[in-house]
Amino acid sequence: MTKKMFTHPKIGEEIGSISGHYSFLHEGVIVYRERELLYYTGFAVADSSCCGSGACVFCLVAGFIKDRHTADDGRTEVDPVTDSIERKEIEDILKEKEGCTQVNYF
């Protein structure tokens, strides 16, 4: 697997975009196939878009934890989830656990 450094987002910090804003609500870890998987749950609002408005709860999967918080800047070394079957299983788990409507991967 190709390892990556994932920088932890700040919980509750509103991040603006051209069509609205989003923020992360909490960090979570689940055990999947005997490995710890780091993810975040967030809330996005499209309220300044020219083509309508809406909102959703989403999950961002950082990956399988290799070395947690290895640097002073709050980063964790992860192995990204690349297998399509694993991604689908993880999506199902997170949608059930967090009530999110979409799952994205780092």
C-alpha positions in Angstrom: 0.0 0.0 0.0 1.0 3.6 -0.6 1.2 5.5 2.7 0.2 9.1 3.0 0.3 11.8 5.6 -3.2 13.0 6.6 -3.6 16.4 8.2 -6.4 16.4 10.7 -9.0 19.1 10.1 -10.2 21.3 12.9 -13.5 20.2 14.4 -16.3 22.8 14.2 -14.3 25.2 12.0 -16.5 26.5 9.2 -14.9 26.3 5.7 -16.6 28.5 3.0 -16.9 27.7 -0.6 -18.5 29.5 -3.6 -21.8 27.6 -3.0 -21.9 27.4 0.8 -19.9 26.0 3.7 -19.0 22.9 5.5 -17.5 21.8 8.8 -16.3 18.6 10.5 -18.4 17.5 13.5 -16.2 14.8 14.9 -13.3 12.3 14.3 -13.9 8.6 14.6 -12.1 5.3 14.4 -13.6 2.0 13.5 -12.0 -1.4 13.4 -12.3 -2.9 9.9 -10.7 -6.3 9.2 -8.6 -6.0 12.3 -7.2 -2.5 11.3 -8.0 0.9 12.7 -9.7 3.2 10.1 -9.6 6.9 10.7 -12.6 9.0 9.5 -14.4 12.3 10.0 -18.1 13.1 9.9 -19.1 16.5 8.6 -22.0 18.7 7.6 -22.2 20.6 4.3 -24.7 23.3 3.4 -25.2 24.8 -0.1 -26.9 28.0 0.6 -25.4 30.5 -1.8 -25.5 28.5 -5.0 -27.1 29.9 -8.1 -29.0 26.6 -8.7 -30.7 25.9 -5.4 -29.9 24.9 -1.8 -29.4 21.8 0.2 -27.4 20.1 2.9 -25.9 16.7 3.7 -24.0 14.8 6.3 -20.8 13.3 4.9 -17.9 11.1 6.0 -14.3 11.6 4.9 -12.2 8.4 5.3 -8.5 9.2 5.9 -7.4 5.6 5.7 -5.9 2.8 7.8 -3.9 4.2 10.7 -0.2 3.4 10.5 1.3 6.0 12.8 -1.0 8.4 14.6 0.0 12.1 15.0 3.6 11.6 13.9 4.3 15.3 13.4 3.8 18.4 15.5 1.3 19.7 13.0 -1.4 17.0 13.8 -0.8 14.6 11.0 -1.3 10.9 10.9 0.3 8.4 8.6 -2.4 6.3 6.8 -2.7 3.7 4.2 -5.5 4.9 1.8 -8.4 2.5 1.1 -8.1 1.6 -2.5 -9.9 -1.7 -2.9 -13.4 -1.2 -4.3 -15.0 -4.0 -2.3 -13.5 -2.6 1.0 -14.7 0.9 0.1 -18.3 -0.4 -0.5 -18.2 -2.3 2.8 -16.8 0.7 4.7 -19.4 3.0 3.1 -22.2 0.7 4.3 -20.8 0.7 7.8 -20.4 4.5 8.0 -23.8 5.2 6.5 -25.4 3.0 9.1 -23.2 4.3 12.0 -23.1 8.0 11.2 -26.2 8.5 9.1 -24.2 10.1 6.3 -25.4 10.3 2.7 -22.0 10.2 1.1 -18.6 8.8 1.9 -15.4 10.3 0.4 -11.8 9.0 0.5 -8.5 10.8 1.1 
